Amino acid sequence: MTWYLIVLRLIHIFSGVFWAGTVFFYTLFLLPRVQAAGPLGGQFMLRLAQPPLPDVLTLAGGLAALSGVLLYWRDSGGFQWAWIQTGTGIAFTLGGIAAILAFLEALFVSRPAANRAAAIGRAVIAAGTPPASEQAAEIQKLSAKLGKALYRAAYLMIIALIGMAVARYL
C-alpha cells in the first residue's frame, strides 16, 4: 500500500505542478505579451494551441484530478462524512472541488476553443493567404473565450493550491 500511495502522490504533485504552472505562466506572462504583440502574437498563439500542448495539458489535468480523488478517497476512509467535516477534510474538499472545476473548465471550454482556433489556423496556413474576415472574427472570439477560461482556471487553481497546502495543518 505504501508504494501505491507514493506513486499516486508523485503523479498528483508532478502533474498538478505542470498543469497549474503552465496555466499560471499563460495567464501572468504569455497572454498579456501575446495581446500586446497584436497580429504576430495571434499567429504565435495559433501555433502554440496546436497539438501536442492541449493534449498534454488535458492529460496533466486529468492525472492531477484522478490521483487527487484517489488520494482523497484514501485519506477520507472512503468518503467518510466524519473526516470530511474536519478542518483537514474541509480544506481538501474545497481545494479538490476547485481543482475539479478547473479541470472541467479546461476540458469543456479551453480545449474545444483551442482546438477550433488551431483548426482555423491550420486552414489559414494551408491556404497561404491572410485569414478571411469570418475566420479572423472567429479566431478573435475564440481567443477571448480561451483567455477568460484560462483566468477562471487560474483563480480556481489558486483556491485548490491553498486548500492543498494548508489542509494537513487544520
C-alpha positions as YAML, in Angstrom:
chain: A
units: angstrom
residues:
- id: 1
  name: MET
  ca: [0.00, 0.00, 0.00]
- id: 2
  name: THR
  ca: [2.88, 2.38, 0.71]
- id: 3
  name: TRP
  ca: [4.25, 2.21, -2.86]
- id: 4
  name: TYR
  ca: [0.77, 2.77, -4.25]
- id: 5
  name: LEU
  ca: [0.41, 5.95, -2.17]
- id: 6
  name: ILE
  ca: [3.90, 7.17, -3.02]
- id: 7
  name: VAL
  ca: [3.35, 6.68, -6.75]
- id: 8
  name: LEU
  ca: [-0.12, 8.23, -6.57]
- id: 9
  name: ARG
  ca: [1.17, 11.25, -4.66]
- id: 10
  name: LEU
  ca: [4.08, 11.71, -7.09]
- id: 11
  name: ILE
  ca: [1.67, 11.58, -10.04]
- id: 12
  name: HIS
  ca: [-0.59, 14.08, -8.29]
- id: 13
  name: ILE
  ca: [2.20, 16.51, -7.44]
- id: 14
  name: PHE
  ca: [4.11, 16.38, -10.73]
- id: 15
  name: SER
  ca: [1.05, 16.55, -12.98]
- id: 16
  name: GLY
  ca: [-0.50, 19.26, -10.80]
- id: 17
  name: VAL
  ca: [2.67, 21.35, -10.79]
- id: 18
  name: PHE
  ca: [2.98, 21.09, -14.57]
- id: 19
  name: TRP
  ca: [-0.71, 21.85, -15.17]
- id: 20
  name: ALA
  ca: [-1.03, 24.74, -12.72]
- id: 21
  name: GLY
  ca: [2.40, 26.12, -13.59]
- id: 22
  name: THR
  ca: [1.55, 26.20, -17.27]
- id: 23
  name: VAL
  ca: [-1.78, 27.93, -16.60]
- id: 24
  name: PHE
  ca: [-0.08, 30.49, -14.33]
- id: 25
  name: PHE
  ca: [2.63, 31.12, -16.92]
- id: 26
  name: TYR
  ca: [-0.01, 31.62, -19.61]
- id: 27
  name: THR
  ca: [-2.16, 34.00, -17.57]
- id: 28
  name: LEU
  ca: [0.57, 36.02, -15.87]
- id: 29
  name: PHE
  ca: [3.18, 36.28, -18.63]
- id: 30
  name: LEU
  ca: [2.29, 34.84, -22.02]
- id: 31
  name: LEU
  ca: [-1.25, 36.13, -22.68]
- id: 32
  name: PRO
  ca: [-0.52, 39.78, -21.81]
- id: 33
  name: ARG
  ca: [2.51, 39.79, -24.11]
- id: 34
  name: VAL
  ca: [0.68, 38.00, -26.90]
- id: 35
  name: GLN
  ca: [-2.11, 40.58, -26.72]
- id: 36
  name: ALA
  ca: [0.43, 43.40, -26.79]
- id: 37
  name: ALA
  ca: [2.10, 41.85, -29.87]
- id: 38
  name: GLY
  ca: [-1.07, 42.18, -31.95]
- id: 39
  name: PRO
  ca: [-1.33, 40.02, -35.09]
- id: 40
  name: LEU
  ca: [2.10, 38.44, -34.55]
- id: 41
  name: GLY
  ca: [1.05, 37.37, -31.08]
- id: 42
  name: GLY
  ca: [-2.10, 35.85, -32.52]
- id: 43
  name: GLN
  ca: [-0.08, 33.86, -35.05]
- id: 44
  name: PHE
  ca: [2.18, 32.60, -32.28]
- id: 45
  name: MET
  ca: [-0.81, 31.52, -30.16]
- id: 46
  name: LEU
  ca: [-2.38, 29.72, -33.10]
- id: 47
  name: ARG
  ca: [0.76, 27.64, -33.46]
- id: 48
  name: LEU
  ca: [1.09, 27.11, -29.71]
- id: 49
  name: ALA
  ca: [-2.54, 25.97, -29.44]
- id: 50
  name: GLN
  ca: [-1.89, 23.11, -31.86]
- id: 51
  name: PRO
  ca: [-1.17, 19.61, -30.56]
- id: 52
  name: PRO
  ca: [0.56, 18.35, -28.53]
- id: 53
  name: LEU
  ca: [0.13, 21.17, -25.95]
- id: 54
  name: PRO
  ca: [-3.68, 20.91, -25.49]
- id: 55
  name: ASP
  ca: [-3.38, 17.12, -25.23]
- id: 56
  name: VAL
  ca: [-0.53, 17.27, -22.73]
- id: 57
  name: LEU
  ca: [-2.32, 19.84, -20.57]
- id: 58
  name: THR
  ca: [-5.52, 17.80, -20.62]
- id: 59
  name: LEU
  ca: [-3.58, 14.69, -19.63]
- id: 60
  name: ALA
  ca: [-1.79, 16.52, -16.81]
- id: 61
  name: GLY
  ca: [-5.05, 17.99, -15.50]
- id: 62
  name: GLY
  ca: [-6.77, 14.63, -15.74]
- id: 63
  name: LEU
  ca: [-3.95, 12.84, -13.93]
- id: 64
  name: ALA
  ca: [-3.89, 15.50, -11.21]
- id: 65
  name: ALA
  ca: [-7.66, 15.30, -10.73]
- id: 66
  name: LEU
  ca: [-7.89, 11.49, -10.81]
- id: 67
  name: SER
  ca: [-4.94, 10.93, -8.49]
- id: 68
  name: GLY
  ca: [-6.34, 13.64, -6.20]
- id: 69
  name: VAL
  ca: [-9.70, 11.90, -5.98]
- id: 70
  name: LEU
  ca: [-7.98, 8.58, -5.20]
- id: 71
  name: LEU
  ca: [-5.84, 10.20, -2.50]
- id: 72
  name: TYR
  ca: [-8.92, 11.96, -1.09]
- id: 73
  name: TRP
  ca: [-10.83, 8.68, -1.03]
- id: 74
  name: ARG
  ca: [-8.00, 7.02, 0.87]
- id: 75
  name: ASP
  ca: [-7.50, 9.89, 3.35]
- id: 76
  name: SER
  ca: [-11.23, 10.18, 3.99]
- id: 77
  name: GLY
  ca: [-11.64, 6.46, 4.65]
- id: 78
  name: GLY
  ca: [-13.90, 6.06, 1.64]
- id: 79
  name: PHE
  ca: [-15.57, 9.48, 1.77]
- id: 80
  name: GLN
  ca: [-16.49, 9.26, 5.46]
- id: 81
  name: TRP
  ca: [-18.57, 12.28, 6.48]
- id: 82
  name: ALA
  ca: [-16.88, 12.47, 9.89]
- id: 83
  name: TRP
  ca: [-13.48, 13.08, 8.24]
- id: 84
  name: ILE
  ca: [-14.86, 15.45, 5.59]
- id: 85
  name: GLN
  ca: [-16.20, 17.72, 8.39]
- id: 86
  name: THR
  ca: [-12.76, 18.15, 9.97]
- id: 87
  name: GLY
  ca: [-10.59, 21.16, 9.19]
- id: 88
  name: THR
  ca: [-8.38, 18.96, 7.04]
- id: 89
  name: GLY
  ca: [-11.38, 17.44, 5.29]
- id: 90
  name: ILE
  ca: [-12.97, 20.82, 4.59]
- id: 91
  name: ALA
  ca: [-9.73, 22.25, 3.15]
- id: 92
  name: PHE
  ca: [-9.12, 19.19, 0.96]
- id: 93
  name: THR
  ca: [-12.78, 19.17, -0.12]
- id: 94
  name: LEU
  ca: [-12.82, 22.84, -1.13]
- id: 95
  name: GLY
  ca: [-9.41, 22.54, -2.80]
- id: 96
  name: GLY
  ca: [-10.46, 19.37, -4.60]
- id: 97
  name: ILE
  ca: [-13.73, 20.87, -5.82]
- id: 98
  name: ALA
  ca: [-11.85, 23.93, -7.12]
- id: 99
  name: ALA
  ca: [-9.31, 21.70, -8.92]
- id: 100
  name: ILE
  ca: [-12.04, 19.56, -10.48]
- id: 101
  name: LEU
  ca: [-13.89, 22.70, -11.63]
- id: 102
  name: ALA
  ca: [-10.63, 23.97, -13.17]
- id: 103
  name: PHE
  ca: [-10.21, 20.65, -14.98]
- id: 104
  name: LEU
  ca: [-13.81, 20.74, -16.24]
- id: 105
  name: GLU
  ca: [-13.21, 24.32, -17.43]
- id: 106
  name: ALA
  ca: [-10.16, 23.10, -19.33]
- id: 107
  name: LEU
  ca: [-11.92, 20.05, -20.74]
- id: 108
  name: PHE
  ca: [-15.16, 21.67, -21.86]
- id: 109
  name: VAL
  ca: [-14.19, 25.30, -22.57]
- id: 110
  name: SER
  ca: [-10.44, 25.79, -23.07]
- id: 111
  name: ARG
  ca: [-9.65, 22.65, -25.03]
- id: 112
  name: PRO
  ca: [-12.50, 22.97, -27.55]
- id: 113
  name: ALA
  ca: [-11.73, 26.67, -28.07]
- id: 114
  name: ALA
  ca: [-8.01, 25.95, -28.55]
- id: 115
  name: ASN
  ca: [-8.75, 23.07, -30.93]
- id: 116
  name: ARG
  ca: [-11.14, 25.17, -33.01]
- id: 117
  name: ALA
  ca: [-8.69, 28.09, -33.19]
- id: 118
  name: ALA
  ca: [-5.89, 25.70, -34.15]
- id: 119
  name: ALA
  ca: [-8.06, 24.18, -36.90]
- id: 120
  name: ILE
  ca: [-8.78, 27.61, -38.32]
- id: 121
  name: GLY
  ca: [-5.09, 28.46, -38.08]
- id: 122
  name: ARG
  ca: [-4.13, 25.31, -39.97]
- id: 123
  name: ALA
  ca: [-6.66, 26.15, -42.69]
- id: 124
  name: VAL
  ca: [-5.27, 29.68, -42.99]
- id: 125
  name: ILE
  ca: [-1.70, 28.40, -43.15]
- id: 126
  name: ALA
  ca: [-2.65, 25.78, -45.75]
- id: 127
  name: ALA
  ca: [-4.39, 28.43, -47.88]
- id: 128
  name: GLY
  ca: [-1.30, 30.63, -47.72]
- id: 129
  name: THR
  ca: [-3.40, 33.78, -47.52]
- id: 130
  name: PRO
  ca: [-4.41, 36.05, -44.66]
- id: 131
  name: PRO
  ca: [-7.48, 34.84, -42.77]
- id: 132
  name: ALA
  ca: [-10.87, 35.75, -44.20]
- id: 133
  name: SER
  ca: [-12.82, 38.27, -42.15]
- id: 134
  name: GLU
  ca: [-15.08, 35.48, -40.79]
- id: 135
  name: GLN
  ca: [-12.05, 33.43, -39.80]
- id: 136
  name: ALA
  ca: [-10.37, 36.42, -38.15]
- id: 137
  name: ALA
  ca: [-13.55, 37.24, -36.23]
- id: 138
  name: GLU
  ca: [-13.95, 33.65, -35.06]
- id: 139
  name: ILE
  ca: [-10.30, 33.42, -34.01]
- id: 140
  name: GLN
  ca: [-10.68, 36.66, -32.05]
- id: 141
  name: LYS
  ca: [-13.84, 35.36, -30.36]
- id: 142
  name: LEU
  ca: [-12.19, 32.03, -29.54]
- id: 143
  name: SER
  ca: [-9.09, 33.79, -28.20]
- id: 144
  name: ALA
  ca: [-11.21, 35.91, -25.87]
- id: 145
  name: LYS
  ca: [-13.11, 32.82, -24.72]
- id: 146
  name: LEU
  ca: [-9.89, 30.92, -24.13]
- id: 147
  name: GLY
  ca: [-8.32, 33.82, -22.24]
- id: 148
  name: LYS
  ca: [-11.32, 34.12, -19.90]
- id: 149
  name: ALA
  ca: [-11.35, 30.36, -19.34]
- id: 150
  name: LEU
  ca: [-7.64, 30.37, -18.50]
- id: 151
  name: TYR
  ca: [-8.11, 33.16, -15.96]
- id: 152
  name: ARG
  ca: [-11.06, 31.33, -14.36]
- id: 153
  name: ALA
  ca: [-8.96, 28.16, -14.20]
- id: 154
  name: ALA
  ca: [-6.07, 30.09, -12.65]
- id: 155
  name: TYR
  ca: [-8.32, 31.50, -9.92]
- id: 156
  name: LEU
  ca: [-9.72, 28.05, -9.22]
- id: 157
  name: MET
  ca: [-6.20, 26.63, -9.07]
- id: 158
  name: ILE
  ca: [-5.21, 29.26, -6.52]
- id: 159
  name: ILE
  ca: [-8.08, 28.08, -4.32]
- id: 160
  name: ALA
  ca: [-7.07, 24.45, -4.91]
- id: 161
  name: LEU
  ca: [-3.43, 25.14, -4.06]
- id: 162
  name: ILE
  ca: [-4.30, 27.00, -0.88]
- id: 163
  name: GLY
  ca: [-6.58, 24.14, 0.20]
- id: 164
  name: MET
  ca: [-3.93, 21.51, -0.54]
- id: 165
  name: ALA
  ca: [-1.14, 23.49, 1.12]
- id: 166
  name: VAL
  ca: [-2.91, 24.15, 4.43]
- id: 167
  name: ALA
  ca: [-5.18, 21.12, 4.81]
- id: 168
  name: ARG
  ca: [-2.84, 18.96, 6.86]
- id: 169
  name: TYR
  ca: [-2.34, 21.77, 9.38]
- id: 170
  name: LEU
  ca: [-6.01, 22.39, 10.17]
...
